[in-house]
Amino acid sequence: MSSKNGSIILMLIVFLAGFQAGMIYAGGETFLGAVNDYELGNGQEEGVVGESVVNYTGDEIRNKVFQESRDSVVSINPSRQNLDGFDEEVAVGSGFVFDSEGYILTNYHVVEGFEQFDVTFLDDATYHGELVAADPYTDLAVLRVDLGEELPELEISKRDFSVGDSVLAIGNPFGLEGSMTSGIVSHTNRMIPGIDQFSIPNMVQIDAPINPGNSGGPLLNLEGEVIGINTAINTQDATFSGVGFAVPASTISRVVPELINQGYYEHPWLGVSGVDVTPVIADEEGLEDARGFMVLEVVEDSPADDAGLKGMGDVTEFEEGGEVPSGDIIVGIDGERITQLHEMLSYLATEVEVGDTVVLDVIRDGEQITVELTLDARPGVN
């Protein structure tokens, strides 16, 4: 066993072990939630209300956002029939009115495996909801209720937001309907584990406590616009421990209209798996710095396979003493520098579509080359 390949295998083992240790999902073991009371302060803060800018105290801002948003927030109760033929409530989640025609947005994991839903507004009016479509890869789902009248929808924000910005959330933590809590944006463009070995990029990290029952609830700015949908927490005991995540408004605006119009969303797909380049891998590969994404495996008949990208090789052959080649290292896409996997996934999610051709900057056997690749749709989506 060469020291070079041994180091790479060791790094892979460490990567996989670390990847699975942290995130917990509601519906499995991860729970989604609301924001606990984080003081905005009682001093004067500038808030935008409609078209005018006025000065309010922190308390007044929170109260105004709640009063203007509460009629658009719902609790979602999936149910199924038990052996006696009676409906049995099995879970509670949150959601909000995305469109005045009755479309309700929530998380995929809230509705996963169910066909019947009670949608309850904060005035306790309850209606039957039907599943329109869902996208497990962004953890988004759309229900519809038919009230025969327009519903008060929440506005999806088009504003940029930054670390430190104040956020508010309304939802149903532990079934406590209509609870509003607050916090700040702790970071942006985070990546968390998704399903089927796919990760969810571009997540908003918040310091707001997130607990069971708030899955699918809106994350609002001080103007009452939706900047995200509360989705997951990083925890070991199913309660908030300081780090929460929300699907951002940019993802909502891109994915949800497609779910409503065609019933699915096509995700651009390369067809590779691998690890971020670490200092150890960079040293073994003779790279100047530790950046890029090393391809370990190329999916057969994928866009990456068609373009000739090369993976690390057969680990079994390596264990038997054979020489295993290093995988291609992707360091750029369409001229954008790639330092880690999440940057490439973010680019694919926001800048390109299925059918587009991208140009990858690849280090192969110590030399940098370019590889053209035409993106396909992620298999098994529609």
Buried (B, 14 or more C-beta within 10 A) or exposed (E): EEEBBEBBBEBBEEBEEEEEEEBBBBBEEBBBBBBBEBEBEEEEBEBBBEEEEEEBBBEBBBEBBBEBBBBBBBBBBBBEEEEEEEEEEEBBBBBBBBBEBBBBBBBBBBBBEBEBBBBBBBEEEBBEBBBBBBBBBBBBBBBBBEEEEEBBBBEBBEEEBEEEBBBBBBBBBBEBBBBBBBBBBBBBBBBBBBBEEBBBBBBBBBBBBBBBBBBBBBBBBBBBBBBBBBBBBBBEEBBBBEBBBBBBBBBBEBBBBBBBEEEBBBBBBBBBBBBBBBEBBBEBBEBEEBBBBBBBBBBEEBBBBEBEBBBBBEBEEBEEEEEBBBBBBBBBBEEEEBBBBBBBBBBBBBEBEBEEEBEBBBBBEEEEEEBEBEBBBBEEBE
